[in-house]
Amino acid sequence: MSHPNDFPWTRMRRMRQADFSRRLMAEHKLTIDDLIYPVFVLEGEQQREAIASMPGIERLSVDLLVEEAKQLAALGIPAIALFPVTPAEKKSLQAEEAWNPDGLAQRAVRALKTAVPELGVITDVALDPFTTHGQDGIIDDSGYVVNDVTTAALVKQALSHAEAGADVVAPSDMMDGRIGAIREALEEAGFVHTRILAYSAKYASSYYGPFRDAVGSAANLKGGDKKTYQMDPANSDEALREVALDLTEGADMVMVKPGMPYLDIVRRVKDEFGVPTFAYQVSGEYAMHMAAIQNGWLAEKPVIMESLLAFKRAGADGILTYFAKKVAIWLNETTT
C-alpha cells in the first residue's frame, strides 16, 4: 500500500473541484477594509483635470474632492491619501509653501474632516510638490539633498498637517531621522493621536513616472533621479534596517513602495516585525494594468482583483491603490 500522503490518497485537486471548498480553504481574502485611495487635489473651484498617463484618475479641486470623499466613505473605504498639485508660482528652493497653514493640502484636510469626519485622511510629508527642482528635499549648491535641513522643513510640514486635522502623516521623503523628529514635534505640540505611516522602504523606482505627471513635479525634476536618498532596487536587507529604524523612532505603520515588484520586501517586513505593513500599488503599476486592459490584452476585473490579492498574500495589511474605488464598488456588489 502506498503511503497516505502519496497519490491517489492525496489528491490536491479534490479541494479545488468545487467553489464551496475553494472558499473554505482560501488562505487570504481582499476586503474593502484593505483599501486606501490616493487622490490628487488642485486649486480652484469646480475644477477637474484628467491625467493622461493614468486613465480614469483625475485631479480635483477641494469642493469636488469633498463630494468624491462622501462617495468613498459610503462605499466603506477607510482612508484616502492626499497629494496636492502645487501651482508653479508657489514653488521655491526652500519649499515654504509646504507648511503654509492656508496651503492647498491644509485647506483640503480641513474641508474633508469637516464634511466626512469618519474618513481617514493621510497626508504626504515630502517637499517635491513644492520645490522648483522636484526633489523631495532642500538642496545645496551641488544639487545634493541636505538631510537635516530637509528634516526641519518636514517637521514644520507635518505639524501643519496635524493642525489642519490630518489623521495620519506619511513621510515619503526617505531622509534619515525624520520619523523621530516628527514624532517628537507631534508629542510636544499635543498631537498624541496623530499616526505616522512611514514610507520606510521607498525605492528609487522607475514606476513613479505617471505620479510625477499627476502632481506636476516631473518637469521640475528634468530627468534627475532620487538615488541619493531613495533605496537601491537591488537591496533587500537594507529595507529591514530602514523599517527597524523608523519603528524605533515612533512610526505606527510602515510602507513598502512600489508594490508588486517589491512584494518580497513586504513579506520580509511582515515576517520580521509583525507590525502594520502597507504597500503602494504605484502609478506605473496602475498605468501598465490600464494600458493592457484598454487594449483588450487583460480582463479588467479578474486581473485587478488578482493583483491586489497578491498584496494580501505577501503580508500587506493595507494597500494604497488607484483601483480602490472601482474595487470597493465590485466588493459591495458581491455582498448585496
N, C-alpha and C positions, 0 to 999 in steps of 0.2 A: 504494500500500500504506500502511496505517496505521502509525503509529509503534509499535514493540514494546510501549511502555508503555500503549498505548490498548486499549480493549475492541475485539475479544474476545481479543486476545493475552494481555492481563492480565485475568483473572477472579478477583477476590478471594475468591469463594466456593469456588473449587476446593479450597483448603486446609481449608475448613470442612466439606467434604462428608462426611468420614468421621472417626470417633473417633480413629483412629491418627494422622492428620495434624494434627488439632486438638491432640493431646497433644504431638506433636513440635515444634510451633511455639509452645506456650504460653510466654509471657514470664515468668510468675510462678507460684509454687506455694506453697500453705499446708501446713506440716507441723507435727507435734507440737512440734518444736523452737522454734516461734514463740510458744508459748502460756505465759502467766503467769496463774495462777488467784488472784484476790483472795478472801480468806477472812476471816470475822468470828469473833472469839473472845470468849467471855463467862466470867464467874466460875462456880464450882461444879463439880460432877461429874455426868456423865450428863445434861447439860443441852443441850437442842436447841430453838431457837425459830425459827419461820417468820417471814419478813419479808414483810408483806402487799404492799408495793409492788414486791417483787422475787420473783415466783412461782418456786419451786424452789430458792431460796437460803435458807440457814439460818445463824443464829448457833450456834456450837458451843462447848461447854466444852473445856478443853485436852485432856482424855482422849479425847473423841470426835474432836477435830481431829487428834490424832495418828493415829487409825485412818483418818481420811479421807486424811491425808497419805500413809500407806502405799499406799492405793489410787491416789493421784495419781502417786506415784513408779513404781508398777507399770505405769501407763499410759504412762509416758515423759515426763510433763510436767516441764520443767526446774526450775520455781520457783513458789513461791507468794508473794503479797503479803499481809502480815498486818495486820489492823486490829482493835484492841481496843475492846470495848464497856465503858466505864468506869462503874461504879455512881455514882449521883448524889452519894452521901455522900463520894466520893473526889475530886470535882471542886472546884476552888478558883480564886481570882482569879489566883494565881501558877502554877497547873498543876504543883505539886510532884510529883504522882503520876507525871508523865511520865517522870521519871528515877529512880523508885524501883527499886532493884535487884531487889526482890521483887514488882514490879508485874506486872500480867496479861500484858502484851506480853513482858516479860523472861522470865517463867516459861514462857510458850508457846514462845519461841525455844529455851530450854534443852531443853524436852521434845522439840521437833521435831528438833533437831540430834542428840539422843541416840538417838532412835528411827529417824529416817530421815536419816542424815547426808548422803546423796547428793542430797537435795532442797534446792535453793537456797531460802533464806529471806530475803525482802525485808521490811524494816520501815519503817513510815510514821513520818517525823520531822516532827511538827506537833503543836500544842498543843490543837487544837479538841476532841478527845475528853476533855480534862482540864480545860477551863476552864468556869466557871459560866455564861459568856456565849456560848460556842460559837464564838468567834473563834479563828483559828489562832495567836494570839499574846497577849502581855500588853498590857492596855490602860491608858491614862491616865484621868484624871478625865472627859475629854470622850468617852471611848469609842474613841479612836483607838489602833490597834495600834502600839505603840512598837517600832521596828525593832531597835535594838542590844540592848536589854534582852531582847527575844524571842530574838535570835540566841544570847545567852549561855545561855538556857534550852535552846535546841535543841541546842547543843553538848553539854550535860550529858545530854540525852536520847539523842543519837546515840552517845555514849560508853557509856552504859548498855546500849544495844542491842548494840554491838560486844563488850562484855564478856560479854554473855549468849551470844554466838556467832553473831549475825546475819552473813550473808554480804554483804548489801547494805543500806546505809541509804539511804532515799529521802526527802529533804527535800521536802515538798509544800506548804510554808508561803508561799513567794514573798517572803521577806524579802531585802533587798539584802545581799550579802556573806556570806550564811550558808554557802555551799559552801566558800569559802576558810577560814572559821573552823572548820568541821567537819573539813576535810581536815588543817589544821594540828594540831588536837587529836588526831585519829586517829594521825597520824605521831608526835607526841610521846609518845603512850601505847603505841606499838609495834604498832598495828593497821594495818600497812602493806598488808595484803591486803584490808582491808575496802573494798568498792567503794561508790562513790556514784552512785546513779541520781537525777539532779536533775530535779525537776519544773520544767523551765526555762521552758516556755511553758504555764502553767496559767491558763486564762481564768476570769473571773468569770461563770460559766455558769449557766443555769437548768436544766441537765441533771443537777445533782448531788442533787436532792431525795430520791430513794429511798435514796441512800447515807447522807445525814444522818439519815434514819429508822433505817437499819441500825445506825449507831454511837451513836445516841441524842443527837446534837448539835442536831437540828432544833428541839426545844423550847427549848433554851438560847439559840439564835440569835434566836428570837422575831421572825422576819420581817426581821431585819437582813441586810445584804449584806457582801460582801468586796471591794468595788470599789476600796478604797484600797491594796490590795496585789496582788490577782489582776489579770490582764490584761484590757483592754477588748476585747470580741469584734470591735470594728471594726478592730483593728490587726494588721498582718502584719509589717511591717518591724521593729517593736518586738520581736517574738518572736526575730528573728535577733540583735538586740543582747543579749537575755537569755541566749540559748544561748551566744553568744560569751563573755560574762562568766563563766558557770558553767564552761565548758571551761577558761578561763584560771585559774579558781580551783581546779581539780582534779577536776571531775566526770569520771567514767569513761563515763557514759551520760547521755543527755538524754531528756526525756519531753515529749510534747505531750498536753494534756488539755483538753477532751474529745477524742474520736476522729473519728468520721465527719463531724461538721460542720466539722472543722478539718484535714482531710486535705491541703488546700492548704499548710498550715503544715508538716506532716510532709514534704511534697515539697520545700519550700523549704529546710528544715533539712538534709535529707539531701543535696541538691544543693550547698548552700553549704559544709557542714562534713565530710561523709563519715564521720561518727562513728557509733557505735552509737546508733540512734534508736528510741525506743519510743513507743507511743501507747496510750491508755487508752480502751477502749470502755466508757464510764461507765454508772452505774446507770440514768440516764434513757434511754440508748440501749437497754439491756437491757430495761427496763420497756416501752418502746414496741414492741420486737420481740415480747415475750411477750404483750402485750395483743392485738396483731394475730394472732399465732399461735393464741392460745387462742380468739379469736373466729372462727377459720377464714378470716381475710382474707388471710393469707400462709401459704405452705407452709414448715414449720419448717426442715427440713434445708437445702433449697436457699437460702433467704434468709439463714440464719445463715452458711453457708459463703461465700456471695457477699459478705456484709458484711465478713467477715474477709479475704477475698482482696483487697478494696479497700484495706485497710491495707497489704498487701504491695505492691500496685501503686503506692501512694503513696510507698513507700520505707521503711516500718517494718521494723525488724529483729525486733522482738518486740511482742506485743500483750497487754496486760492485759485480760482479758475474763471475764465471769461465765459464758460459754459454754464455757470451756476444757475442763472435764471432759467435757461432752457431746461436744464436737468431737473430743477425744482418743479417746473410745470409737469414734466414727464412723471416724476415720482408721485406728485399729487394725483395725477390721473390714474395711477395704478392702485392707489389706496382708497379711491372713492367709488 
